Amino acid sequence: MLQAMGFEQQGYLRDHYWHEDRFWGLHNMVLTRERWQRQREHFAAILDVQRQYEELARTHPDGHRRESHVESGGVP
């Protein structure tokens, strides 16, 4: 997942710590400034889609907002 986001593996510490009768390694992941500059437009597009989804989620199928007078019992 981190690599899909633009992170690169900088190193790997084999046998980093002992837990439950075995050693576990540790991956060291970094996101360089250059890589971030290439990826940030992609992240901005994802955030735009998320904002659009959240706006749609606040709207009823009939097109009224959830906070509208229809739910509060008001007259249109």
C-alpha positions in Angstrom: 0.0 0.0 0.0 2.8 2.4 0.9 4.5 1.8 -2.4 1.3 2.5 -4.3 1.2 5.9 -2.5 4.7 6.7 -3.7 6.8 5.5 -0.8 10.1 3.7 -1.5 11.9 1.2 0.6 15.0 2.8 2.0 16.2 -0.2 4.0 15.3 -3.4 5.8 16.4 -4.3 9.3 16.3 -8.1 9.4 15.7 -9.6 12.8 14.8 -6.2 14.3 12.9 -7.5 17.3 11.8 -10.7 19.0 8.1 -11.4 19.5 6.2 -14.7 20.0 9.2 -17.0 19.6 10.6 -15.4 16.4 12.4 -12.4 15.1 10.6 -9.8 13.0 12.1 -7.5 10.4 11.4 -3.8 10.0 11.0 -2.1 6.6 12.1 1.5 6.5 9.9 3.4 4.0 10.4 7.0 2.8 8.6 9.5 0.7 11.0 11.9 -1.0 10.2 15.5 -1.8 10.5 14.7 -5.5 8.2 11.7 -5.4 5.7 13.7 -3.3 5.6 16.5 -5.9 4.8 13.9 -8.6 2.2 12.2 -6.5 0.3 15.2 -4.9 -1.9 15.8 -8.0 -3.0 12.2 -7.7 -3.8 12.6 -4.0 -5.7 15.9 -4.7 -7.9 14.1 -7.2 -8.7 11.4 -4.7 -9.6 14.0 -2.1 -11.9 15.7 -4.7 -13.7 12.5 -5.3 -14.1 11.9 -1.6 -15.6 15.4 -1.1 -18.0 14.7 -3.9 -19.0 11.4 -2.4 -19.6 13.0 1.0 -21.7 15.7 -0.5 -23.8 13.0 -2.3 -24.1 11.1 1.0 -25.7 14.1 2.6 -28.3 14.3 -0.1 -31.5 12.2 -0.3 -32.3 10.2 -3.4 -35.1 12.8 -4.1 -32.5 15.5 -4.3 -33.2 17.2 -1.0 -30.4 17.7 1.5 -30.8 15.8 4.8 -30.9 19.1 6.7 -33.8 20.2 4.5 -37.3 21.3 5.5 -38.7 17.9 4.3 -37.2 16.0 7.2 -37.8 18.7 9.7 -41.6 18.7 8.9 -41.6 22.1 7.4 -43.6 23.2 4.4 -41.7 23.4 1.0 
